[in-house]
């Protein structure tokens, strides 16, 4: 087992002004390759703290990957703190300096004395090319631990890791590839899914993780035997005939589009509280245009009446958030955009606007399939974002279920 730690360096990460996406990306890549990611840290730009954690890490992990802090400014401390932690200090690295100068000259950037600081790297360090920026990556070995430092800019780090750092790590360590497969299950609480998994009695060599998202659960199967993963993935799929969405990144929108395409059907949407989120899900799937014709964001009652032809008396008698209005919206979308199917959503996403009769979280949906319309009323918990996201996932799942009947 090769233990890896990821250190994301930068005070901005702890303050929330920048979200650390690098660590998640690295964790996924490393796990698939067979490495054991045992620790991820967000570390501020504080010299003593970085040195302390690096020294401790060198006694604990086989590899430490750091991101961030390679620039020329006063708060870019990674090179000098790694040099101090490893007991080697820093020196001007002529190859790193030459790369930086050539990169800046090609872009007509004046070389400042402060730029020189970026090439002060740990003595005797190995270098990793950066074909996307000025700062080369570098590595130091100490106490049977290899520390590799990469830029914090995501697109620079991604390319450096894929092209140079990962190949270096794979040469250094002999590993078996770890396989994984994600199953997406919608409309069920985590506890129900957990009960089914327990009944399957997964072998100890197969790791199973349940992650909960708004309106969806992700079940990850992970191990070194691909045939075993495939076997239990199918068992899990068969255990949820109504709620299984798909494997991997095969989201609900892609599943629904595929189902519509098989039936030679088209679809449109009329969205109020979700404000185009269903349409965005559809258009995120490449090639959706042969099935998804478009959508109408009917946020105001005036647009519902003028564009979707929702009768005014329906909204007066039942309200904009009602199954009756959702029915008329779905029919209006199908008629206006000339599709065989349509989804409509109208609701109270909050934080204001709720009443005793229709509290925040009330969402009504309409599903039109060849002129037949089914409506549903739901009550979703959470903040505005959670309510809207749950509404989108529920609408896509319910339309899929209706089409399968």
C-alpha positions, 0 to 999 in steps of 0.5 A, spaced: 500 500 500 502 506 497 500 512 502 499 518 499 497 525 502 495 531 498 497 538 501 493 544 498 497 550 500 494 557 500 490 561 505 485 563 499 483 556 500 481 556 507 478 563 506 473 560 501 475 565 496 477 559 491 474 552 492 480 547 492 478 542 486 485 540 485 485 535 491 478 532 489 481 531 481 488 528 484 484 523 489 480 520 483 486 519 479 490 516 484 485 512 487 484 509 480 491 508 479 491 504 486 494 509 490 491 509 497 490 517 499 490 517 506 490 525 507 488 531 504 490 538 507 488 545 506 494 549 509 495 557 509 500 561 507 504 560 514 511 558 513 512 555 520 505 551 519 507 548 512 514 546 514 511 543 520 506 539 516 511 537 511 516 534 516 511 530 519 508 528 513 515 525 510 515 521 516 508 518 515 507 518 507 510 515 501 508 521 497 506 528 498 503 532 493 503 539 494 499 544 489 499 552 490 505 556 492 510 556 486 509 563 484 514 569 485 510 573 490 512 574 497 506 569 500 508 563 495 512 559 500 512 552 497 519 551 495 523 555 501 519 551 506 520 544 502 527 546 502 527 547 509 523 541 511 528 537 507 534 540 510 537 542 503 535 549 503 534 553 496 538 555 490 537 558 483 535 553 479 538 555 472 533 550 468 527 553 472 529 560 471 531 559 463 524 556 462 520 562 466 524 567 462 523 564 455 515 563 457 515 570 459 519 573 453 514 569 448 508 573 451 512 580 451 512 580 459 518 584 462 522 580 466 522 583 473 527 582 479 521 579 483 520 573 477 527 570 479 524 568 486 520 563 482 526 559 480 529 559 487 528 551 488 530 546 493 537 544 492 538 538 488 531 537 486 528 533 480 524 538 475 517 536 472 516 540 466 510 545 465 508 546 458 502 551 460 505 556 465 512 559 468 512 555 474 516 548 473 514 542 478 519 540 483 520 534 487 525 532 493 526 525 496 527 525 504 526 519 509 523 514 504 518 520 502 517 523 495 514 530 495 512 533 489 510 540 488 505 542 482 502 549 480 495 551 484 492 553 477 488 547 475 489 547 468 497 547 469 497 542 474 492 537 471 497 537 465 503 536 469 500 531 473 498 527 467 504 528 463 509 527 468 508 526 475 503 520 474 508 517 470 514 518 475 509 515 480 508 509 476 515 508 475 517 508 482 511 504 485 509 497 482 501 497 483 495 494 481 490 498 478 484 499 482 477 499 478 471 503 480 464 503 478 458 508 480 451 507 480 446 512 480 440 511 484 434 516 485 428 517 489 430 513 495 433 515 502 440 513 503 438 508 509 433 504 504 439 503 499 444 501 505 439 495 507 439 492 500 447 493 500 447 489 506 442 484 504 447 482 498 453 481 503 458 484 498 465 480 499 470 483 503 475 485 497 469 489 494 469 496 497 462 500 497 461 507 498 454 511 498 454 518 497 448 522 498 446 528 493 440 532 492 435 527 490 440 522 488 444 517 491 451 515 488 453 508 490 461 507 488 463 499 488 471 499 488 476 494 488 482 490 484 477 485 481 473 488 475 469 482 474 467 482 481 465 489 481 461 488 474 457 482 478 455 486 484 453 492 480 448 488 476 445 485 482 445 492 485 442 495 478 437 489 479 435 491 486 432 498 484 428 496 477 424 503 478 430 507 481 436 505 478 438 511 473 445 509 470 452 507 471 458 512 472 456 519 469 450 517 465 445 522 469 438 522 468 438 527 463 442 522 458 438 516 460 431 520 458 434 523 452 436 516 450 429 513 452 426 518 447 430 517 442 429 510 442 421 511 441 422 517 436 419 522 440 421 529 442 421 533 448 420 541 451 420 544 458 416 549 461 420 552 467 418 557 473 421 556 479 427 551 476 429 557 471 432 553 465 435 548 470 432 542 466 433 545 459 441 546 462 441 538 464 438 536 457 443 541 453 449 538 457 448 532 454 452 532 447 447 531 441 441 532 445 438 537 439 435 531 435 430 530 441 430 536 446 427 542 442 427 547 447 424 550 453 420 556 456 422 560 462 415 562 464 417 565 471 412 570 471 404 569 470 404 574 464 409 569 460 405 563 463 398 566 460 401 569 453 406 564 451 404 558 454 396 559 453 395 558 461 388 560 462 388 566 467 382 563 470 386 557 472 391 561 476 386 565 479 382 559 482 388 555 483 394 559 483 400 559 479 403 553 484 398 548 483 397 541 479 392 545 474 397 550 472 402 545 471 398 541 467 396 547 462 404 549 462 406 542 460 400 542 454 402 549 452 410 547 452 408 541 447 403 545 443 408 551 442 414 548 441 411 542 437 413 536 441 410 529 443 412 530 450 413 536 455 415 537 462 413 543 466 415 545 473 412 551 478 413 551 485 415 555 491 423 555 492 424 560 497 426 563 502 420 567 501 413 566 498 411 560 502 404 560 505 400 555 510 397 552 504 403 552 500 409 552 504 416 553 501 418 547 498 412 546 494 413 544 487 408 542 482 410 538 475 406 536 469 408 531 464 405 531 457 406 525 453 402 525 446 397 529 449 396 525 455 398 529 462 400 526 469 401 531 474 405 531 481 405 535 487 411 534 491 414 537 498 422 538 498 426 540 504 432 544 504 434 551 501 433 554 495 438 551 491 436 544 494 429 545 492 430 547 485 436 541 484 431 536 487 425 538 483 430 538 477 432 531 478 425 528 480 422 531 474 427 527 469 426 521 473 418 521 473 418 523 466 423 517 465 418 512 469 412 514 465 415 513 459 417 506 461 410 504 463 
